Amino acid sequence: MDIDLRDSLSYQEHRGEGWGFWRVVEPYIAAKDLSGAEGVTDMYDLSKELSASTSTDYYYFCLTKNVIMAALPDGVSSDDIGELEGTESIDCSDVKQSPPAGTAASPPPSPGDDC
């Protein structure tokens, strides 16, 4: 999503795909890091508009990766998880963990909008 947002591309397909994966692991992560899990869940809240980082930070990717990797269940390693294709060169160690400026709530869907 970070690249989509920075390049002014539609990010909703990647957001929906990530949300689907997140919903599977969310209860396990929330059991170890409720605050972190809430931050990731908030990112997938479709009533909120996301903003691009003004730098080359990968805020949304790094937020999710850092939360998940820090809360892996006992006996699960980063090797078990693997690496998301195309992210091998991303260094999340210096990415600030606060949303990019301009991230704000979108208005809720209109009545009758069943999306």
N, C-alpha and C positions, 0 to 999 in steps of 0.2 A: 504494500500500500504506500510505503514511503516514496518509492520511485514514481508510482502512478500520480500521487499528489504533487510531487515536485515537477513532473512533466505535464501537469494539467490534464491528465488522462482520467477516464472513469475508473474509480477504484472499487465500486460496489461489488463487482464479481469477486475480486480478491477478498474483500471484506466478508462477503457471505461465505466463501469457502473457508476462510480462517475461523469464522464464527462456528461453523459446523464442527470443525476439529476441536475448537475450544470447548464447546458444550460437552464433549466426551470426557475431557480431562479436568474440567473445571472443579468438580466436587473433590477430586483428589488433591488438587493444588490448593483449593480453599481450606482444606483441613489443616494444611501446614502454613499457609500464608494468606489469610483472609483479605488483608489490605491489598496485597499484590493482585490477588484474584479479582477483587473489585475493580482495580485499575484496568485490567485486561477486559473484563466484562463491559466496563464503561466504554472502552474503545469500540466494541462491537454493537453498542446501543444505536440502533438505526434512527432514533429521534435526534441524534447529535450529528452535526456536521464536523468533519475532520479538516485540519489545516496542515499544509506542508511545512516542514521545518525550513528555516531560512538558510540552513547550512547543508552539508552533506551527511548530517546525522541520519541514522535510521531509527528514529525514536520509536515508532510503533513496533517494528521488528525487535528492537533491543529490549523494549519494555516486556514484551511477551517472552522472549527467550530468557531474559534474566529471571523473571518470575518463575517460569516453568523449571528451569535448571536448578534454581535454588530450593525448590520444593519437591524434587523428585522423591517418590516413595523409596523406602529403604530397599536396597538390593537392586535399584535401577540406576544405571550409570549413563553418562553422556554418550558413551559408545553404543549403548542400547537404543538411545533416541536417534542417533545419527545426525546428519546435517541437512538442512533444507537446501535443495539444489540452487546454486547461484549465490549462496550467502557465505561461501568459504572465506572470502577476503574481508568480510565486515567485522570490525573490531568494536564491540559494544562497551569496552571498559571505560571509555571517556564520554559516553553519551549521557547527557543529563536526563534524569528521570522525571521530567515535568513536561506536560504537553506543549507543543509548539504554540506560540502566540496566535490568537485568532480562533482557536478551537472553541466552538460554542454550540449550545443546543439549537437544534432546528425546531421549527414549529411542529407540533404533532400533526399526524395525518388528518385530513378533512373528514368530517362524518361521512360514513359510507365507503371510505377508502379502506378496502380490506387487504391491502398489501401487507 
